[in-house]
């Protein structure tokens, strides 16, 4: 994996917009303190996700379960939300064939189908339970805290569905992924003898894709999770570099921080040129937003800081968003993800009588066209003074995807230091959770009353 960052620098754009090259030099001089802070906080128990690059025992246990008992089921139903769901979706989209659930058994190499419910929309949940056979399903309930309202509501609905169909055998169709000691799911698992996997206590939900949260569903559908972790280890090894230009995760986060705080580029777009990485962009959006959008900094000062991440995909969004990127405000940095070898290509046939302006398409390939569209978009943005960079992946193998996901997590950890905020808490989210339970009438909690004129501004 390579980070190509030249088109963020002013002298590679139009000599007017972008970061002056001296800013890069300033970042490099400051990086020693940033790296020291990361290591100090890691020693104090933060940055627990680094350890996910070395978990041989966990990988062996999950792989053994997936290859054994896990194959007794022909459908995996994952219940979760946010970090307990987005990572799994990103892994399956990136590393399993498109339209996985529509393939027959042979096309899926006899691995199970997978359905992920990451919301409590009743129409979606009801439709999923109508099409899944409860006798052949393994339900993986994921909540680190064990008390996520949406996930527990899903569980209660699905548990009744299982009980009605299977009676006392229902618990054999369940596995919980949760905190090793506390929380509602842990208590239920202990009292009912339900199988469990542990989320490491020092790994937050949005950093958990390479923990059992993402590894179990991935292994169940045949993804090589050992290779995923090997790729993650490669990213962590590169993050040991003490020079900024040799440390791509730190460099990426520093450049985006400088673009945000020094020249007002507060919107950070992730735009992979691959449908299979579309959900990686969605996963990144939560990681970047929830980690860096903070009211106060580490010192308790009110700062209301944080960039706004946007998920996009090429070439689709050349026809929806790129007009804004090209001619709108200079408030964005676009990160492309380009895949050198996508693993499959489709030739474009030549055909007589095609209009001259499109006749050149014949004899090309769809992969070649996609690559040309990325290169042209990046170059055109640069000519217009628009900052962009590229993460170049060699392929879409488990190792490459594992390295990419860990790269973004490392960059987020570094960004917390550049911004001076705690990237591992989410007080704004926790407030919403408390108000949700309050609105449902939880004993002992009084939600704030609505304003007297709550309906005054209703259309």
C-alpha positions in Angstrom: 0.0 0.0 0.0 1.3 3.5 -0.9 0.1 7.0 0.0 0.5 9.4 -2.9 0.1 12.8 -1.3 1.8 15.3 -3.7 -1.5 16.8 -4.9 -2.2 18.2 -1.4 0.9 20.4 -1.7 0.5 23.9 -3.2 3.4 23.5 -5.7 1.8 20.4 -7.2 -1.5 22.2 -7.7 -1.9 25.8 -9.0 0.6 27.5 -6.7 -2.3 29.2 -4.9 -4.4 26.6 -3.2 -3.3 23.7 -1.1 -0.8 23.4 1.7 2.5 25.3 1.2 5.4 22.9 1.2 6.8 24.6 4.3 3.7 23.2 6.2 4.9 19.7 5.4 8.3 20.6 6.9 6.6 22.0 10.0 4.6 18.8 10.4 7.8 16.7 10.1 9.5 18.8 12.8 6.5 18.4 15.2 6.1 14.7 14.6 8.6 13.6 17.2 6.3 15.0 19.9 3.2 13.4 18.3 4.9 10.0 18.1 6.0 10.3 21.7 2.5 11.2 22.9 1.0 8.1 21.0 3.5 5.8 22.7 3.0 7.3 26.1 -0.8 7.0 25.8 -0.4 3.5 24.5 1.6 2.5 27.5 -1.2 4.0 29.7 -3.8 1.7 28.2 -5.1 3.7 25.2 -4.6 2.7 21.6 -5.6 -0.9 22.4 -6.4 -1.6 18.8 -2.6 -1.8 18.1 -2.7 -5.3 19.7 -5.1 -6.6 17.1 -2.1 -6.9 14.8 -0.9 -9.8 16.9 -3.6 -12.2 18.1 -2.6 -15.6 16.9 -4.6 -17.5 19.5 -7.8 -15.6 18.9 -7.5 -16.1 15.1 -6.9 -19.9 15.6 -9.9 -20.2 17.9 -12.3 -18.3 15.6 -11.0 -20.1 12.5 -11.6 -23.5 14.2 -15.1 -22.5 15.2 -15.9 -21.3 11.7 -14.5 -24.3 10.0 -16.3 -26.7 12.4 -19.5 -25.9 14.2 -20.0 -22.7 12.1 -20.5 -24.7 8.9 -23.6 -26.4 10.5 -25.6 -23.4 9.5 -26.4 -22.0 6.0 -27.2 -18.5 7.1 -25.4 -16.1 9.5 -27.5 -13.2 11.0 -25.5 -10.4 12.5 -27.2 -8.0 14.9 -25.3 -4.8 15.7 -25.1 -1.1 15.0 -22.3 1.4 14.3 -18.9 -0.1 15.0 -20.4 -3.4 15.7 -21.8 -3.6 12.1 -20.0 -1.3 9.7 -16.7 -3.2 9.8 -18.3 -6.5 9.1 -20.2 -5.1 6.2 -16.9 -3.6 4.8 -15.1 -6.9 5.1 -17.7 -8.9 3.4 -18.2 -6.4 0.6 -14.5 -6.1 0.0 -13.5 -9.8 0.2 -16.5 -11.8 -0.9 -17.9 -11.9 -4.5 -20.6 -9.2 -5.2 -24.2 -10.3 -4.5 -22.9 -13.0 -2.1 -26.4 -13.9 -0.8 -27.7 -14.4 -4.4 -25.1 -17.0 -5.3 -26.0 -20.7 -5.0 -24.2 -23.0 -2.7 -21.5 -23.9 -5.2 -21.0 -20.2 -6.0 -20.5 -19.5 -2.3 -18.2 -22.5 -2.0 -20.8 -23.8 0.5 -20.1 -21.1 3.0 -23.3 -19.6 4.5 -25.2 -16.5 3.4 -24.9 -13.5 5.7 -27.5 -10.9 6.6 -26.5 -7.9 8.8 -29.2 -5.9 10.6 -27.8 -2.6 11.7 -31.0 -0.7 12.4 -34.3 -1.2 14.1 -36.4 -0.3 11.0 -39.3 -2.7 11.5 -39.8 -3.3 7.8 -36.2 -4.4 7.3 -36.2 -6.7 10.3 -39.5 -8.3 9.5 -38.5 -8.9 5.9 -35.2 -10.5 7.0 -36.9 -12.9 9.5 -39.5 -13.9 6.8 -36.8 -15.0 4.4 -34.4 -16.8 6.8 -35.0 -20.3 8.1 -34.6 -20.2 11.9 -33.6 -23.9 11.9 -30.5 -23.2 9.8 -29.3 -19.8 11.1 -26.5 -18.8 13.5 -27.3 -15.4 15.1 -24.3 -13.3 16.2 -25.3 -10.5 18.6 -22.6 -7.8 18.8 -22.4 -5.1 21.4 -19.3 -4.2 23.3 -21.2 -2.5 26.1 -23.9 -5.2 26.1 -26.5 -2.4 26.6 -27.0 -0.9 23.1 -30.7 -0.2 22.9 -31.0 -1.0 19.2 -29.1 -4.3 19.4 -30.9 -5.5 22.5 -34.2 -4.7 20.8 -33.1 -6.7 17.8 -32.1 -9.5 20.0 -35.4 -9.6 21.9 -37.3 -9.8 18.5 -35.0 -12.4 17.1 -34.9 -14.5 20.3 -38.7 -14.8 20.3 -38.5 -15.8 16.6 -36.0 -18.5 17.5 -37.9 -19.6 20.6 -41.1 -20.0 18.6 -39.4 -22.2 16.0 -36.9 -24.1 18.1 -38.0 -24.1 21.7 -35.2 -25.0 24.1 -32.7 -25.5 21.3 -32.8 -21.7 20.5 -29.7 -20.9 22.6 -27.5 -23.2 20.4 -28.2 -20.9 17.5 -26.7 -17.8 19.3 -23.3 -16.4 19.9 -22.7 -13.1 21.7 -19.7 -10.9 21.0 -19.4 -8.5 24.0 -17.4 -7.3 27.0 -15.6 -10.1 28.8 -17.1 -9.3 32.2 -19.9 -6.8 32.2 -23.1 -5.7 30.5 -26.5 -7.2 29.7 -25.3 -9.6 27.0 -22.6 -11.0 29.3 -25.2 -11.5 32.0 -27.6 -13.2 29.6 -24.9 -15.4 28.2 -23.8 -16.5 31.7 -27.4 -17.3 32.9 -28.4 -19.1 29.7 -25.2 -20.8 28.6 -24.9 -18.9 25.4 -21.5 -19.1 23.5 -19.5 -15.9 23.6 -16.5 -14.1 22.1 -14.8 -11.2 23.9 -14.3 -7.7 22.7 -11.0 -6.6 24.2 -11.9 -4.0 26.9 -9.4 -1.5 25.6 -10.7 -1.6 22.0 -13.6 0.7 21.2 -16.4 -0.4 19.0 -15.4 1.7 15.9 -11.9 0.3 16.2 -13.1 -3.3 16.6 -13.3 -4.6 13.0 -10.2 -6.7 13.4 -11.3 -8.1 16.7 -13.8 -10.9 17.1 -16.4 -8.4 16.2 -15.4 -8.5 12.5 -13.3 -11.7 12.5 -16.0 -14.2 13.4 -18.5 -13.2 10.7 -15.7 -12.9 8.2 -14.4 -16.4 9.0 -17.9 -17.8 8.8 -18.2 -16.7 5.2 -14.7 -18.0 4.2 -12.5 -14.9 4.5 -8.9 -15.7 5.5 -8.7 -13.9 8.8 -5.1 -14.8 9.5 -4.2 -12.9 6.3 -6.3 -9.9 7.5 -4.3 -9.7 10.7 -1.0 -10.1 8.8 -1.9 -7.1 6.7 -2.8 -5.1 9.9 0.6 -6.0 11.3 2.2 -4.6 8.2 0.5 -1.3 8.8 1.5 -1.2 12.5 5.1 -1.9 11.6 5.2 1.1 9.3 3.7 3.2 12.1 6.8 2.6 14.2 8.8 4.9 11.9 10.0 8.0 13.7 10.3 10.1 10.5 7.0 11.5 9.3 7.6 10.8 5.6 8.3 7.2 6.4 5.1 6.8 8.5 2.1 6.9 6.1 -0.7 6.8 8.7 0.8 9.7 10.7 1.6 11.7 7.5 -2.0 11.2 6.2 -3.5 12.4 9.4 -1.2 15.3 9.8 -1.9 16.5 6.2 -5.6 16.3 6.7 -5.4 18.0 10.1 -3.3 20.9 8.6 -5.7 21.2 5.7 -8.6 21.5 8.1 -7.2 23.8 10.8 -4.9 26.0 8.7 -6.6 26.5 5.4 -10.2 25.6 6.1 -10.6 22.3 4.3 -12.9 20.8 6.9 -14.5 18.2 4.6 -12.6 15.0 4.1 -13.9 12.8 1.2 -13.0 9.1 0.9 -13.6 8.0 -2.7 -12.6 4.5 -3.6 -12.7 3.6 -7.3 -14.1 0.2 -6.5 -17.6 -0.9 -5.7 -16.2 -3.5 -3.4 -14.7 -0.7 -1.2 -17.9 1.4 -1.1 -18.6 0.1 2.5 -15.1 0.8 3.6 -15.9 4.4 2.9 -19.0 4.2 5.0 -16.9 2.5 7.8 -14.3 5.3 7.6 -17.0 7.9 7.9 -18.0 6.7 11.4 -14.4 6.2 12.4 -13.3 9.7 11.5 -16.4 11.5 12.6 -17.0 9.9 16.0 -13.3 9.9 16.9 -12.5 13.5 16.0 -15.7 15.5 16.4 -15.4 16.8 19.9 -16.7 19.6 22.1 -13.6 19.8 24.3 -10.0 19.0 23.9 -7.7 16.9 26.2 -7.3 19.9 28.5 -11.1 20.4 28.9 -11.2 23.5 26.8 -14.3 24.0 24.6 -13.1 23.7 21.0 -16.0 22.2 19.0 -13.5 20.7 16.6 -13.6 17.9 14.0 -13.6 17.4 10.2 -16.7 16.2 8.4 -16.1 12.9 6.5 -18.0 12.2 3.3 -18.3 8.7 1.7 -18.2 8.6 -2.1 -17.4 6.1 -4.8 -15.9 6.4 -8.3 -16.8 6.5 -11.0 -20.5 6.7 -9.9 -20.1 9.9 -8.0 -18.3 11.7 -10.8 -21.9 12.2 -11.9 -23.2 13.4 -8.6 -20.6 15.0 -6.4 -17.5 15.8 -8.4 -19.1 19.0 -9.9 -19.1 20.3 -6.3 -15.6 19.1 -5.6 -14.3 20.7 -8.8 -16.0 24.1 -8.7 -17.4 24.6 -5.3 -15.7 25.9 -2.1 -12.1 25.1 -1.5 -13.1 23.3 1.7 -12.3 19.7 0.9 -9.6 17.1 0.6 -10.5 14.1 -1.5 -8.8 10.8 -0.9 -9.0 8.3 -3.7 -8.4 4.6 -3.2 -7.1 3.0 -6.4 -6.7 -0.8 -6.8 -3.9 -1.9 -9.2 -5.2 -5.4 -9.7 -8.9 -5.8 -9.0 -8.7 -9.5 -9.7 -11.2 -9.6 -12.6 -11.7 -7.5 -15.7 -14.3 -7.3 -18.5 -13.4 -6.5 -22.1 -15.4 -3.8 -24.0 -16.3 -5.2 -27.4 -15.8 -3.2 -30.6 -18.9 -2.6 -32.6 -19.3 -1.1 -36.0 -21.3 2.1 -36.4 -20.6 3.5 -33.0 -20.4 7.4 -33.0 -16.8 8.6 -33.4 -16.7 10.3 -30.0 -17.2 6.9 -28.2 -15.7 4.5 -30.7 -12.5 4.5 -28.7 -14.2 2.5 -26.0 -14.1 -0.6 -28.1 -11.1 -2.8 -27.4 -10.6 -1.4 -23.9 -11.7 -3.0 -20.6 -14.0 -1.8 -17.9 -11.1 -1.9 -15.4 -9.0 0.2 -17.8 -11.9 2.7 -18.1 -12.3 2.9 -14.3 -8.6 3.5 -13.9 -8.6 6.2 -16.6 -11.6 7.9 -14.9 -9.8 8.0 -11.6 -6.5 9.4 -13.1 -8.4 12.0 -15.1 -10.5 13.1 -12.1 -7.4 13.4 -9.8 -5.5 15.4 -12.5 -8.5 17.7 -13.2 -9.0 18.4 -9.5 -5.3 19.3 -9.2 -5.5 21.6 -12.2 -8.4 23.4 -10.5 -6.4 23.8 -7.3 -8.3 21.1 -5.4 -6.4 19.0 -2.9 -6.5 15.3 -3.4 -4.4 12.3 -2.6 -4.4 8.6 -3.4 -4.1 5.4 -1.4 -2.8 2.8 -3.9 -3.6 -0.8 -3.1 -2.0 -3.6 -5.1 -5.1 -5.8 -5.0 -8.2 -6.7 -2.9 -6.7 -9.6 -1.0 -7.3 -10.1 2.8 -3.8 -8.8 3.5 -4.3 -5.6 1.5 -7.7 -4.9 3.1 -6.4 -5.7 6.6 -3.6 -3.2 6.0 -6.0 -0.6 4.7 -8.3 -0.8 7.6 -5.5 -0.7 10.2 -4.0 2.2 8.3 -7.2 4.3 8.8 -7.3 3.3 12.5 -3.7 4.3 13.0 -4.3 7.6 11.2 -7.3 8.3 13.4 -5.2 7.6 16.5 -2.6 10.0 15.3 -5.2 12.6 14.3 -6.4 12.6 17.9 -2.9 14.0 18.9 -2.8 16.5 16.0 -6.2 17.8 17.0 -5.5 17.5 20.8 -8.7 15.5 21.5 -9.5 12.1 22.8 -10.2 9.9 19.8 -11.6 7.0 21.9 -14.6 8.5 23.7 -18.0 9.6 22.3 -19.8 11.7 24.9 -22.2 13.0 22.3 -23.3 9.5 21.4 -23.7 8.5 25.0 -26.0 11.4 25.7 -28.3 10.2 22.9 -28.3 6.7 24.3 -29.4 8.0 27.7 -32.1 10.1 26.2 -33.4 7.1 24.2 -33.8 5.0 27.3 -35.3 8.0 29.1 -37.9 8.4 26.3 -38.8 4.7 26.7 -39.5 5.3 30.4 -36.5 3.6 32.0 -36.9 3.7 35.8 -34.7 6.3 37.5 -34.0 8.5 34.5 -35.9 11.7 33.7 -35.4 13.0 30.2 -35.4 16.8 29.8 -38.9 18.2 29.2 -39.7 19.5 25.7 -39.9 23.3 25.4 -43.3 24.8 25.8 -43.3 25.9 22.2 -42.0 22.5 20.9 -44.6 22.5 18.1 -44.4 26.2 17.2 -41.9 25.7 14.3 -43.6 22.7 12.7 -44.5 22.8 9.0 
